């Protein structure tokens, strides 16, 4: 059952991305280009998403189990550490170069654009590199 | 292409490409999906986190993979009912490679991306996510400024 609800949530998420314009790198870059002709659409994507998710998230935070009985797994870390800041800044640079972040990149992987395949492969390589670096750090 | 510019406080809004209603509605669907995933599955719909978990293995891998499968299938489902939306790239393969690497590495070090921090974390008012979102927004704006206006000419 939980696999089915996960699939459904992923589908809805992807449809939302496509409808919102987030899956179009050109549009994302238009949003990030404050000094050019600025397209504020993505601000409304965030507003719509947060407006709908805020109350359910607050409710989820008060529960120890999901409605289907799974353990509630919310992030517990609270430190504002250099890794969080440095990582987010790096991510923003990549986002600003291509106009793609992980969700839309996955959502348009099968849309017939070779660019999304190149991006996703490089992104997965970056994630594996992180894992490798972390493993070395742990030795 | 002529762009209809109206100056407001120094920022020129691109009214031609501004899509308030579909963006708001798409955002609401994204929020709905995040709400479903946390209330039913007890998990955060953060795409970089889900990808990392599927790559590394561990607990809950199957349902995380199912969420990603749903995301992958979304354009196919969309295509059954409507014309695919415009998807337009502005950079070549080398930039895509560099960007992808930075996004992969950065989201893992920063423990999240636009969905995990930007939507779910900000919705939970998590200080970490608020800071991360400010961080990637700021460096995204700065990067486009440098590439388009300092080097792009």
Boltz contact constraints between the chains, C-beta under 6 A:
constraints:
  - contact:
      token1: [A, 2]
      token2: [B, 41]
      max_distance: 6.0
  - contact:
      token1: [A, 2]
      token2: [B, 63]
      max_distance: 6.0
  - contact:
      token1: [A, 3]
      token2: [B, 63]
      max_distance: 6.0
  - contact:
      token1: [A, 3]
      token2: [B, 66]
      max_distance: 6.0
  - contact:
      token1: [A, 5]
      token2: [B, 40]
      max_distance: 6.0
  - contact:
      token1: [A, 5]
      token2: [B, 41]
      max_distance: 6.0
  - contact:
      token1: [A, 6]
      token2: [B, 41]
      max_distance: 6.0
  - contact:
      token1: [A, 6]
      token2: [B, 63]
      max_distance: 6.0
  - contact:
      token1: [A, 6]
      token2: [B, 66]
      max_distance: 6.0
  - contact:
      token1: [A, 6]
      token2: [B, 67]
      max_distance: 6.0
  - contact:
      token1: [A, 7]
      token2: [B, 66]
      max_distance: 6.0
  - contact:
      token1: [A, 7]
      token2: [B, 70]
      max_distance: 6.0
  - contact:
      token1: [A, 9]
      token2: [B, 33]
      max_distance: 6.0
  - contact:
      token1: [A, 9]
      token2: [B, 36]
      max_distance: 6.0
  - contact:
      token1: [A, 9]
      token2: [B, 37]
      max_distance: 6.0
  - contact:
      token1: [A, 9]
      token2: [B, 67]
      max_distance: 6.0
  - contact:
      token1: [A, 10]
      token2: [B, 67]
      max_distance: 6.0
  - contact:
      token1: [A, 10]
      token2: [B, 70]
      max_distance: 6.0
  - contact:
      token1: [A, 10]
      token2: [B, 71]
      max_distance: 6.0
  - contact:
      token1: [A, 11]
      token2: [B, 70]
      max_distance: 6.0
  - contact:
      token1: [A, 11]
      token2: [B, 74]
      max_distance: 6.0
  - contact:
      token1: [A, 12]
      token2: [B, 29]
      max_distance: 6.0
  - contact:
      token1: [A, 12]
      token2: [B, 32]
      max_distance: 6.0
  - contact:
      token1: [A, 12]
      token2: [B, 33]
      max_distance: 6.0
  - contact:
      token1: [A, 13]
      token2: [B, 30]
      max_distance: 6.0
  - contact:
      token1: [A, 13]
      token2: [B, 33]
      max_distance: 6.0
  - contact:
      token1: [A, 13]
      token2: [B, 71]
      max_distance: 6.0
  - contact:
      token1: [A, 14]
      token2: [B, 71]
      max_distance: 6.0
  - contact:
      token1: [A, 14]
      token2: [B, 74]
      max_distance: 6.0
  - contact:
      token1: [A, 15]
      token2: [B, 29]
      max_distance: 6.0
  - contact:
      token1: [A, 15]
      token2: [B, 74]
      max_distance: 6.0
  - contact:
      token1: [A, 16]
      token2: [B, 26]
      max_distance: 6.0
  - contact:
      token1: [A, 16]
      token2: [B, 29]
      max_distance: 6.0
  - contact:
      token1: [A, 16]
      token2: [B, 30]
      max_distance: 6.0
  - contact:
      token1: [A, 18]
      token2: [B, 78]
      max_distance: 6.0
  - contact:
      token1: [A, 18]
      token2: [B, 85]
      max_distance: 6.0
  - contact:
      token1: [A, 19]
      token2: [B, 22]
      max_distance: 6.0
  - contact:
      token1: [A, 19]
      token2: [B, 25]
      max_distance: 6.0
  - contact:
      token1: [A, 19]
      token2: [B, 26]
      max_distance: 6.0
  - contact:
      token1: [A, 20]
      token2: [B, 23]
      max_distance: 6.0
  - contact:
      token1: [A, 20]
      token2: [B, 26]
      max_distance: 6.0
  - contact:
      token1: [A, 20]
      token2: [B, 27]
      max_distance: 6.0
  - contact:
      token1: [A, 21]
      token2: [B, 19]
      max_distance: 6.0
  - contact:
      token1: [A, 21]
      token2: [B, 23]
      max_distance: 6.0
  - contact:
      token1: [A, 24]
      token2: [B, 86]
      max_distance: 6.0
  - contact:
      token1: [A, 24]
      token2: [B, 87]
      max_distance: 6.0
  - contact:
      token1: [A, 25]
      token2: [B, 89]
      max_distance: 6.0
  - contact:
      token1: [A, 26]
      token2: [B, 88]
      max_distance: 6.0
  - contact:
      token1: [A, 26]
      token2: [B, 90]
      max_distance: 6.0
  - contact:
      token1: [A, 29]
      token2: [B, 90]
      max_distance: 6.0
  - contact:
      token1: [A, 30]
      token2: [B, 17]
      max_distance: 6.0
  - contact:
      token1: [A, 32]
      token2: [B, 140]
      max_distance: 6.0
  - contact:
      token1: [A, 32]
      token2: [B, 141]
      max_distance: 6.0
  - contact:
      token1: [A, 32]
      token2: [B, 144]
      max_distance: 6.0
  - contact:
      token1: [A, 33]
      token2: [B, 144]
      max_distance: 6.0
  - contact:
      token1: [A, 33]
      token2: [B, 148]
      max_distance: 6.0
  - contact:
      token1: [A, 34]
      token2: [B, 141]
      max_distance: 6.0
  - contact:
      token1: [A, 35]
      token2: [B, 145]
      max_distance: 6.0
  - contact:
      token1: [A, 35]
      token2: [B, 149]
      max_distance: 6.0
  - contact:
      token1: [A, 37]
      token2: [B, 3]
      max_distance: 6.0
  - contact:
      token1: [A, 37]
      token2: [B, 5]
      max_distance: 6.0
  - contact:
      token1: [A, 37]
      token2: [B, 12]
      max_distance: 6.0
  - contact:
      token1: [A, 37]
      token2: [B, 14]
      max_distance: 6.0
  - contact:
      token1: [A, 38]
      token2: [B, 11]
      max_distance: 6.0
  - contact:
      token1: [A, 38]
      token2: [B, 13]
      max_distance: 6.0
  - contact:
      token1: [A, 38]
      token2: [B, 14]
      max_distance: 6.0
  - contact:
      token1: [A, 39]
      token2: [B, 14]
      max_distance: 6.0
  - contact:
      token1: [A, 39]
      token2: [B, 17]
      max_distance: 6.0
  - contact:
      token1: [A, 39]
      token2: [B, 18]
      max_distance: 6.0
  - contact:
      token1: [A, 41]
      token2: [B, 18]
      max_distance: 6.0
  - contact:
      token1: [A, 41]
      token2: [B, 19]
      max_distance: 6.0
  - contact:
      token1: [A, 41]
      token2: [B, 23]
      max_distance: 6.0
  - contact:
      token1: [A, 44]
      token2: [B, 20]
      max_distance: 6.0
  - contact:
      token1: [A, 44]
      token2: [B, 23]
      max_distance: 6.0
  - contact:
      token1: [A, 44]
      token2: [B, 24]
      max_distance: 6.0
  - contact:
      token1: [A, 45]
      token2: [B, 23]
      max_distance: 6.0
  - contact:
      token1: [A, 45]
      token2: [B, 26]
      max_distance: 6.0
  - contact:
      token1: [A, 45]
      token2: [B, 27]
      max_distance: 6.0
  - contact:
      token1: [A, 48]
      token2: [B, 24]
      max_distance: 6.0
  - contact:
      token1: [A, 48]
      token2: [B, 27]
      max_distance: 6.0
  - contact:
      token1: [A, 48]
      token2: [B, 28]
      max_distance: 6.0
  - contact:
      token1: [A, 49]
      token2: [B, 27]
      max_distance: 6.0
  - contact:
      token1: [A, 49]
      token2: [B, 30]
      max_distance: 6.0
  - contact:
      token1: [A, 49]
      token2: [B, 31]
      max_distance: 6.0
  - contact:
      token1: [A, 49]
      token2: [B, 119]
      max_distance: 6.0
  - contact:
      token1: [A, 50]
      token2: [B, 122]
      max_distance: 6.0
  - contact:
      token1: [A, 50]
      token2: [B, 123]
      max_distance: 6.0
  - contact:
      token1: [A, 52]
      token2: [B, 28]
      max_distance: 6.0
  - contact:
      token1: [A, 52]
      token2: [B, 31]
      max_distance: 6.0
  - contact:
      token1: [A, 52]
      token2: [B, 32]
      max_distance: 6.0
  - contact:
      token1: [A, 53]
      token2: [B, 31]
      max_distance: 6.0
  - contact:
      token1: [A, 53]
      token2: [B, 34]
      max_distance: 6.0
  - contact:
      token1: [A, 53]
      token2: [B, 35]
      max_distance: 6.0
  - contact:
      token1: [A, 53]
      token2: [B, 123]
      max_distance: 6.0
  - contact:
      token1: [A, 54]
      token2: [B, 123]
      max_distance: 6.0
  - contact:
      token1: [A, 56]
      token2: [B, 35]
      max_distance: 6.0
  - contact:
      token1: [A, 56]
      token2: [B, 39]
      max_distance: 6.0
  - contact:
      token1: [A, 57]
      token2: [B, 123]
      max_distance: 6.0
  - contact:
      token1: [A, 57]
      token2: [B, 124]
      max_distance: 6.0
  - contact:
      token1: [A, 60]
      token2: [B, 38]
      max_distance: 6.0
  - contact:
      token1: [A, 60]
      token2: [B, 39]
      max_distance: 6.0
  - contact:
      token1: [A, 66]
      token2: [B, 40]
      max_distance: 6.0
  - contact:
      token1: [A, 66]
      token2: [B, 41]
      max_distance: 6.0
  - contact:
      token1: [A, 66]
      token2: [B, 42]
      max_distance: 6.0
  - contact:
      token1: [A, 67]
      token2: [B, 39]
      max_distance: 6.0
  - contact:
      token1: [A, 67]
      token2: [B, 40]
      max_distance: 6.0
  - contact:
      token1: [A, 68]
      token2: [B, 40]
      max_distance: 6.0
  - contact:
      token1: [A, 70]
      token2: [B, 41]
      max_distance: 6.0
  - contact:
      token1: [A, 70]
      token2: [B, 42]
      max_distance: 6.0
  - contact:
      token1: [A, 71]
      token2: [B, 42]
      max_distance: 6.0
  - contact:
      token1: [A, 72]
      token2: [B, 42]
      max_distance: 6.0
  - contact:
      token1: [A, 73]
      token2: [B, 42]
      max_distance: 6.0
  - contact:
      token1: [A, 73]
      token2: [B, 43]
      max_distance: 6.0
  - contact:
      token1: [A, 80]
      token2: [B, 131]
      max_distance: 6.0
  - contact:
      token1: [A, 83]
      token2: [B, 109]
      max_distance: 6.0
  - contact:
      token1: [A, 84]
      token2: [B, 110]
      max_distance: 6.0
  - contact:
      token1: [A, 84]
      token2: [B, 128]
      max_distance: 6.0
  - contact:
      token1: [A, 84]
      token2: [B, 132]
      max_distance: 6.0
  - contact:
      token1: [A, 85]
      token2: [B, 135]
      max_distance: 6.0
  - contact:
      token1: [A, 87]
      token2: [B, 106]
      max_distance: 6.0
  - contact:
      token1: [A, 87]
      token2: [B, 109]
      max_distance: 6.0
  - contact:
      token1: [A, 87]
      token2: [B, 110]
      max_distance: 6.0
  - contact:
      token1: [A, 88]
      token2: [B, 110]
      max_distance: 6.0
  - contact:
      token1: [A, 88]
      token2: [B, 132]
      max_distance: 6.0
  - contact:
      token1: [A, 88]
      token2: [B, 135]
      max_distance: 6.0
  - contact:
      token1: [A, 88]
      token2: [B, 136]
      max_distance: 6.0
  - contact:
      token1: [A, 89]
      token2: [B, 135]
      max_distance: 6.0
  - contact:
      token1: [A, 89]
      token2: [B, 139]
      max_distance: 6.0
  - contact:
      token1: [A, 90]
      token2: [B, 102]
      max_distance: 6.0
  - contact:
      token1: [A, 90]
      token2: [B, 106]
      max_distance: 6.0
  - contact:
      token1: [A, 91]
      token2: [B, 103]
      max_distance: 6.0
  - contact:
      token1: [A, 91]
      token2: [B, 106]
      max_distance: 6.0
  - contact:
      token1: [A, 91]
      token2: [B, 107]
      max_distance: 6.0
  - contact:
      token1: [A, 91]
      token2: [B, 110]
      max_distance: 6.0
  - contact:
      token1: [A, 91]
      token2: [B, 136]
      max_distance: 6.0
  - contact:
      token1: [A, 92]
      token2: [B, 136]
      max_distance: 6.0
  - contact:
      token1: [A, 92]
      token2: [B, 139]
      max_distance: 6.0
  - contact:
      token1: [A, 92]
      token2: [B, 140]
      max_distance: 6.0
  - contact:
      token1: [A, 93]
      token2: [B, 102]
      max_distance: 6.0
  - contact:
      token1: [A, 93]
      token2: [B, 139]
      max_distance: 6.0
  - contact:
      token1: [A, 93]
      token2: [B, 143]
      max_distance: 6.0
  - contact:
      token1: [A, 94]
      token2: [B, 99]
      max_distance: 6.0
  - contact:
      token1: [A, 94]
      token2: [B, 102]
      max_distance: 6.0
  - contact:
      token1: [A, 94]
      token2: [B, 103]
      max_distance: 6.0
  - contact:
      token1: [A, 95]
      token2: [B, 140]
      max_distance: 6.0
  - contact:
      token1: [A, 96]
      token2: [B, 140]
      max_distance: 6.0
  - contact:
      token1: [A, 96]
      token2: [B, 143]
      max_distance: 6.0
  - contact:
      token1: [A, 96]
      token2: [B, 144]
      max_distance: 6.0
  - contact:
      token1: [A, 97]
      token2: [B, 95]
      max_distance: 6.0
  - contact:
      token1: [A, 97]
      token2: [B, 99]
      max_distance: 6.0
  - contact:
      token1: [A, 98]
      token2: [B, 91]
      max_distance: 6.0
  - contact:
      token1: [A, 98]
      token2: [B, 96]
      max_distance: 6.0
  - contact:
      token1: [A, 98]
      token2: [B, 99]
      max_distance: 6.0
  - contact:
      token1: [A, 101]
      token2: [B, 113]
      max_distance: 6.0
  - contact:
      token1: [A, 101]
      token2: [B, 114]
      max_distance: 6.0
  - contact:
      token1: [A, 102]
      token2: [B, 47]
      max_distance: 6.0
  - contact:
      token1: [A, 102]
      token2: [B, 48]
      max_distance: 6.0
  - contact:
      token1: [A, 102]
      token2: [B, 113]
      max_distance: 6.0
  - contact:
      token1: [A, 103]
      token2: [B, 47]
      max_distance: 6.0
  - contact:
      token1: [A, 103]
      token2: [B, 115]
      max_distance: 6.0
  - contact:
      token1: [A, 106]
      token2: [B, 71]
      max_distance: 6.0
  - contact:
      token1: [A, 107]
      token2: [B, 71]
      max_distance: 6.0
  - contact:
      token1: [A, 107]
      token2: [B, 74]
      max_distance: 6.0
  - contact:
      token1: [A, 108]
      token2: [B, 87]
      max_distance: 6.0
  - contact:
      token1: [A, 109]
      token2: [B, 72]
      max_distance: 6.0
  - contact:
      token1: [A, 110]
      token2: [B, 72]
      max_distance: 6.0
  - contact:
      token1: [A, 111]
      token2: [B, 75]
      max_distance: 6.0
  - contact:
      token1: [A, 111]
      token2: [B, 87]
      max_distance: 6.0
  - contact:
      token1: [A, 113]
      token2: [B, 87]
      max_distance: 6.0
  - contact:
      token1: [A, 115]
      token2: [B, 89]
      max_distance: 6.0
  - contact:
      token1: [A, 115]
      token2: [B, 96]
      max_distance: 6.0
  - contact:
      token1: [A, 118]
      token2: [B, 93]
      max_distance: 6.0
  - contact:
      token1: [A, 118]
      token2: [B, 96]
      max_distance: 6.0
  - contact:
      token1: [A, 119]
      token2: [B, 96]
      max_distance: 6.0
  - contact:
      token1: [A, 119]
      token2: [B, 100]
      max_distance: 6.0
  - contact:
      token1: [A, 122]
      token2: [B, 97]
      max_distance: 6.0
  - contact:
      token1: [A, 122]
      token2: [B, 100]
      max_distance: 6.0
  - contact:
      token1: [A, 122]
      token2: [B, 101]
      max_distance: 6.0
  - contact:
      token1: [A, 123]
      token2: [B, 100]
      max_distance: 6.0
  - contact:
      token1: [A, 123]
      token2: [B, 103]
      max_distance: 6.0
  - contact:
      token1: [A, 123]
      token2: [B, 104]
      max_distance: 6.0
  - contact:
      token1: [A, 126]
      token2: [B, 101]
      max_distance: 6.0
  - contact:
      token1: [A, 126]
      token2: [B, 104]
      max_distance: 6.0
  - contact:
      token1: [A, 126]
      token2: [B, 105]
      max_distance: 6.0
  - contact:
      token1: [A, 127]
      token2: [B, 52]
      max_distance: 6.0
  - contact:
      token1: [A, 127]
      token2: [B, 55]
      max_distance: 6.0
  - contact:
      token1: [A, 127]
      token2: [B, 104]
      max_distance: 6.0
  - contact:
      token1: [A, 127]
      token2: [B, 108]
      max_distance: 6.0
  - contact:
      token1: [A, 129]
      token2: [B, 105]
      max_distance: 6.0
  - contact:
      token1: [A, 130]
      token2: [B, 105]
      max_distance: 6.0
  - contact:
      token1: [A, 130]
      token2: [B, 108]
      max_distance: 6.0
  - contact:
      token1: [A, 131]
      token2: [B, 56]
      max_distance: 6.0
